[in-house]
Amino acid sequence: MRKNLYYILFLIIAFIMLYVSRIEYGSFSLSKSMKACVIAQKKIYKDRNIEDIKIFCKTEIEKNLSK
């Protein structure tokens, strides 16, 4: 019984840590994707305004996330 308690306790702690790390670092990958998109679009379209590129990248990333 005590051996099973350790496994259950370990699983509960592991799930909590995974949930916290997802919340903590979820926006990190979004910001990295945004920066990469802006850099790539700026190289392709040199004459476009940076604000237009940011709006375009934001809509494209949100569209891909909703799939």
N, C-alpha and C positions, 0 to 999 in steps of 0.2 A: 504494500500500500504506500509506504513512504517513497519507494523508488518511482512509482507512478506520479506522485505529488511533485517530485523534482522535474519530471518531463513536462507536466502540465504547467508548472511555474515558469520553466524555461520558454515554452511556447508562448505564453501570455506576455512575457517580457520581450520576446523577439518581435511579436506582432506590434506591440506598443512602440518599440524602437523603429520599426519599418514605417509605421504611420507617421511618427514625428519627423523622420528623415524625408519622407515624401512632402510633407507640409513645408519643411525648412528649405529644401533645395528645389522645389517645383518651379519657382519663378526664375531660378538660375538658368535652366536650360532654355526657357522662353526668351530671356534677355540675350543669351548667346545666339539663338536663332535669329532674333531681330537684328542684331548687329551684323551677322553674316549676310543676311538678306540685303541690308542697306549697303554694305560694301559691294556686293555683287551687282546690285542694280545701279549703283553709282558708276561702276566700271563700264557697264553696258550702255547706260544713258547718261552721258556726260553733261548734256544740256538741261536735264531736269532738275528741278528744285529739290533740295534735301527733304523738305517737309512733305512734298508729294510722294517721294520715295518711301518715307516712313509710314504714311497713310496706306500706301499700296502694300507694303510688307505686313503691316498689322492686319489688314483684311485677308491677305493670303494665308497668313499663319493661323488666324482664327478659323478660316474656312477649312484648313487641313486638320485642325484640332477637333472640329465638330464632326468629322467623318467617323 
